[in-house]
Amino acid sequence: QVQLVESGGGLVQAGGSLRLSCAASGSTFSINAIGWYRQAPGKQRELVAFISSRGGSTNYADSVKGRFTISRDNAKNTVYLQMNSLKPEDTAVYYCNAGQNVGSMWLEGDYWGQGTQVTVSS
């Protein structure tokens, strides 16, 4: 079992920054990779970025490339999502997921956090 807890969301003006955290506990040795998703009202959930637990390879959705950076601190079992140059269209609930990175592919896992709300005002 893996538990994931997100934090760091909030209200920010367009152009601002936020850093989200995803803290893992439980069987963290079993985590291959962590992905960040977001879901805006009325829209499908979207994979934003993911990072492998060992090699540290990363991948980003085109919509956030150059603005968001995913990183990890294995000693703290925490993955971060630094979000810069935020836009109103980044408004969503952000979730982290413990999945798998196979080559360049992402495979969604069964463990999710509760989500953290990010609201970007124009």
Backbone bond lengths (Angstrom), bond angles and torsions (degrees), N, CA, C in turn:
res aa  C-N    CA-C-N  psi(-1)  N-CA   C-N-CA  omega(-1)  CA-C   N-CA-C  phi
1 Q - - - 1.466 - - 1.513 109.83 -
2 V 1.322 114.09 140.36 1.466 121.60 177.98 1.516 107.72 -126.94
3 Q 1.325 116.08 135.14 1.465 121.06 174.48 1.532 108.17 -112.77
4 L 1.328 115.18 136.48 1.459 121.68 -179.86 1.519 108.83 -124.23
5 V 1.317 116.61 133.58 1.461 121.61 179.23 1.522 108.87 -129.87
6 E 1.331 115.77 119.23 1.461 121.08 177.86 1.533 109.94 -92.47
7 S 1.309 114.88 152.24 1.463 121.05 174.45 1.520 108.48 -155.64
8 G 1.320 115.59 167.95 1.459 120.48 173.99 1.506 115.63 105.11
9 G 1.326 117.22 -3.87 1.447 118.64 178.47 1.523 112.26 -70.26
10 G 1.326 114.69 172.80 1.463 118.79 178.82 1.504 111.39 166.25
11 L 1.330 114.14 -167.69 1.456 122.15 179.29 1.525 108.60 -104.44
12 V 1.316 116.13 129.71 1.464 120.50 -178.69 1.528 108.50 -143.06
13 Q 1.310 116.18 151.48 1.463 120.10 176.72 1.522 110.27 -78.62
14 A 1.320 115.10 156.09 1.460 120.13 176.45 1.526 109.65 -55.98
15 G 1.325 115.12 137.38 1.457 120.95 -176.37 1.513 113.90 92.61
16 G 1.328 116.66 -11.52 1.451 121.10 -179.02 1.518 112.74 -83.12
17 S 1.334 114.47 -173.48 1.460 121.43 -175.98 1.524 111.05 -133.42
18 L 1.308 115.38 153.16 1.452 123.19 171.65 1.524 107.85 -144.91
19 R 1.324 116.54 152.60 1.462 120.98 172.78 1.516 108.75 -122.34
20 L 1.307 115.76 118.29 1.453 121.75 176.40 1.523 110.10 -92.40
21 S 1.322 115.06 148.23 1.458 121.00 176.81 1.522 109.86 -122.92
22 C 1.312 116.24 145.34 1.457 122.74 175.01 1.528 106.34 -128.72
23 A 1.329 115.87 105.42 1.459 121.53 -178.12 1.521 109.56 -96.22
24 A 1.326 116.16 126.83 1.462 121.51 -178.49 1.522 110.26 -105.00
25 S 1.319 115.66 145.41 1.465 121.62 174.35 1.521 108.72 -144.41
26 G 1.320 114.88 170.78 1.456 119.38 -177.05 1.518 110.23 91.23
27 S 1.310 117.20 -134.71 1.460 122.21 -176.78 1.523 110.76 -82.67
28 T 1.318 115.70 63.81 1.464 120.17 -174.22 1.524 112.31 -67.52
29 F 1.335 116.97 -22.67 1.464 119.79 178.98 1.519 111.40 -63.33
30 S 1.331 116.05 -20.88 1.463 120.58 -177.15 1.525 112.88 -86.19
31 I 1.339 116.54 -6.01 1.468 119.55 -176.02 1.523 109.74 -78.89
32 N 1.313 116.14 122.02 1.462 121.87 178.31 1.512 111.38 -88.33
33 A 1.319 115.65 -38.51 1.468 120.38 -177.91 1.527 108.98 -159.65
34 I 1.321 115.29 158.18 1.471 122.17 176.35 1.515 108.24 -122.34
35 G 1.305 115.01 134.13 1.455 120.45 176.50 1.518 110.87 -119.68
36 W 1.322 114.61 148.29 1.465 121.11 172.70 1.527 108.38 -105.54
37 Y 1.328 115.04 130.72 1.454 122.97 175.13 1.521 108.48 -116.90
38 R 1.312 115.28 164.95 1.457 120.35 170.21 1.522 108.83 -143.26
39 Q 1.307 114.07 151.97 1.460 120.15 177.51 1.515 108.67 -140.65
40 A 1.316 114.74 118.46 1.454 121.94 176.56 1.526 108.44 -93.66
41 P 1.330 117.18 156.20 1.478 119.92 -179.68 1.524 111.44 -55.36
42 G 1.314 115.89 130.51 1.450 120.77 177.31 1.510 115.07 76.45
43 K 1.333 117.19 4.26 1.466 120.19 -178.94 1.521 110.70 -119.61
44 Q 1.327 115.20 160.89 1.459 120.02 176.67 1.521 110.44 -73.92
45 R 1.307 114.28 153.97 1.456 119.96 175.53 1.528 109.19 -65.86
46 E 1.323 115.70 139.04 1.470 122.59 -174.21 1.517 110.00 -124.93
47 L 1.327 116.24 131.87 1.463 120.23 174.01 1.521 108.08 -76.53
48 V 1.313 116.02 124.71 1.459 121.90 -175.63 1.520 111.41 -95.96
49 A 1.326 116.54 -46.05 1.459 121.09 -177.90 1.520 109.23 -164.86
50 F 1.324 116.01 157.38 1.455 118.96 171.88 1.522 109.88 -145.64
51 I 1.340 114.11 159.10 1.454 120.75 -179.40 1.514 108.02 -140.64
52 S 1.337 116.03 137.74 1.450 119.20 177.82 1.529 109.10 -79.31
53 S 1.310 115.81 153.57 1.459 120.64 -175.27 1.513 112.05 -78.37
54 R 1.302 118.59 -28.58 1.451 121.30 -173.92 1.517 112.85 -103.84
55 G 1.306 117.69 -61.56 1.458 120.05 -178.35 1.506 113.98 -75.10
56 G 1.320 116.76 -22.11 1.458 119.80 178.40 1.504 114.26 80.52
57 S 1.343 117.96 12.30 1.460 118.85 178.42 1.515 109.84 -65.47
58 T 1.327 115.39 146.65 1.455 121.20 -176.52 1.523 110.80 -127.95
59 N 1.315 114.13 160.29 1.461 120.19 177.78 1.512 107.64 -151.44
60 Y 1.350 116.49 143.74 1.457 121.20 -175.89 1.522 111.34 -131.12
61 A 1.316 114.96 148.99 1.454 119.90 169.93 1.530 108.33 -69.16
62 D 1.325 115.72 148.61 1.460 119.36 -179.51 1.525 111.90 -57.74
63 S 1.327 116.19 -32.43 1.467 120.84 -175.97 1.524 113.09 -66.67
64 V 1.329 117.77 -17.18 1.471 119.85 -176.80 1.528 112.93 -121.76
65 K 1.316 117.94 -3.86 1.465 120.38 -178.95 1.518 110.79 -57.66
66 G 1.323 115.14 135.02 1.452 121.04 -179.76 1.517 113.85 84.72
67 R 1.325 117.82 -10.82 1.473 121.31 179.44 1.523 111.97 -115.69
68 F 1.320 117.19 -35.44 1.462 122.14 -177.68 1.521 109.70 -107.90
69 T 1.332 115.51 145.79 1.458 121.15 176.10 1.518 109.19 -133.44
70 I 1.323 115.65 126.55 1.463 120.74 176.73 1.522 108.37 -100.68
71 S 1.334 115.73 139.14 1.455 120.48 179.68 1.521 108.86 -148.31
72 R 1.325 115.36 170.37 1.461 118.02 -178.20 1.508 110.39 -140.96
73 D 1.324 115.16 153.81 1.462 123.09 172.65 1.519 105.19 -126.91
74 N 1.322 116.37 97.99 1.462 119.92 -174.91 1.520 112.07 -64.76
75 A 1.316 116.97 -30.96 1.475 119.68 179.60 1.525 111.00 -64.35
76 K 1.327 115.56 -30.08 1.469 119.87 -179.87 1.522 112.04 -101.33
77 N 1.327 116.72 0.65 1.478 120.85 -176.68 1.520 111.06 51.42
78 T 1.311 115.44 44.61 1.461 120.97 -175.74 1.519 110.35 -131.45
79 V 1.311 115.18 138.73 1.463 122.61 173.92 1.515 107.90 -115.83
80 Y 1.322 115.01 138.88 1.459 121.28 -177.12 1.525 110.47 -114.30
81 L 1.313 114.72 152.87 1.461 120.92 170.83 1.522 107.15 -129.22
82 Q 1.328 115.24 103.24 1.459 120.53 176.83 1.513 107.77 -84.99
83 M 1.322 115.86 122.28 1.461 121.85 -176.50 1.520 109.02 -116.69
84 N 1.309 116.44 114.60 1.459 122.54 179.15 1.516 110.13 -114.61
85 S 1.324 115.49 164.42 1.470 121.13 178.41 1.519 111.10 48.99
86 L 1.314 115.15 48.78 1.459 119.94 -175.72 1.519 111.55 -66.18
87 K 1.329 113.95 146.92 1.453 122.28 -178.96 1.528 109.00 -121.63
88 P 1.330 117.20 156.50 1.474 118.34 177.15 1.524 113.11 -54.94
89 E 1.307 117.27 -31.79 1.473 119.99 -179.95 1.524 112.78 -73.10
90 D 1.316 118.58 -5.64 1.471 121.74 173.05 1.528 111.24 -82.38
91 T 1.324 117.51 -7.05 1.460 121.54 179.72 1.521 110.22 -61.51
92 A 1.321 115.70 125.40 1.464 121.46 -176.50 1.518 109.26 -178.48
93 V 1.324 115.59 170.21 1.456 120.50 165.12 1.529 106.64 -89.24
94 Y 1.324 115.27 129.08 1.458 121.36 -178.00 1.532 109.14 -104.19
95 Y 1.322 114.96 132.20 1.461 122.31 -178.46 1.525 109.94 -124.61
96 C 1.320 116.42 149.47 1.456 118.71 169.21 1.528 109.14 -110.32
97 N 1.312 113.87 153.41 1.460 121.84 -174.64 1.527 108.98 -138.92
98 A 1.310 116.28 137.41 1.469 121.08 175.47 1.513 108.19 -92.00
99 G 1.325 115.73 107.89 1.452 120.04 -176.15 1.508 111.55 -129.05
100 Q 1.333 116.04 -149.81 1.460 121.18 -179.07 1.528 110.32 -134.36
101 N 1.337 114.37 139.89 1.447 122.02 173.51 1.527 107.20 -109.26
102 V 1.321 116.25 111.73 1.466 121.44 -179.05 1.523 107.13 -118.03
103 G 1.343 115.69 107.38 1.453 118.94 -173.40 1.515 107.94 65.54
104 S 1.318 117.02 -120.64 1.463 120.18 175.71 1.520 111.59 -103.24
105 M 1.335 115.55 6.25 1.458 119.55 -176.76 1.508 112.27 -91.42
106 W 1.316 115.51 151.15 1.459 123.26 175.05 1.518 108.32 -113.85
107 L 1.324 115.65 130.34 1.457 121.71 176.20 1.519 108.10 -118.11
108 E 1.310 115.73 116.93 1.466 121.48 -178.29 1.519 110.68 -64.89
109 G 1.322 116.45 139.24 1.456 121.98 179.15 1.517 112.07 -102.87
110 D 1.307 114.43 -174.07 1.467 121.08 -174.78 1.519 113.87 -91.63
111 Y 1.330 116.92 -14.04 1.467 119.58 -173.30 1.524 110.58 -99.95
112 W 1.330 114.14 127.82 1.455 122.19 -178.80 1.520 110.42 -128.58
113 G 1.318 115.17 151.94 1.448 120.05 168.44 1.520 109.58 -85.39
114 Q 1.342 114.71 -179.20 1.464 120.30 -176.74 1.529 112.26 -84.49
115 G 1.313 116.77 -14.12 1.459 121.32 179.21 1.519 112.80 95.58
116 T 1.326 115.23 154.66 1.457 121.76 175.35 1.527 107.63 -138.63
117 Q 1.325 115.27 135.08 1.468 120.94 -174.18 1.532 110.25 -82.96
118 V 1.319 115.40 131.01 1.465 121.92 172.20 1.523 107.46 -118.80
119 T 1.326 115.57 124.18 1.456 120.96 179.17 1.521 108.69 -124.38
120 V 1.326 115.87 123.70 1.461 121.13 -179.64 1.525 108.13 -113.49
121 S 1.320 115.54 118.04 1.466 120.34 -178.44 1.533 109.82 -91.93
122 S 1.320 114.51 148.63 1.482 119.07 -178.72 1.511 111.45 -89.99
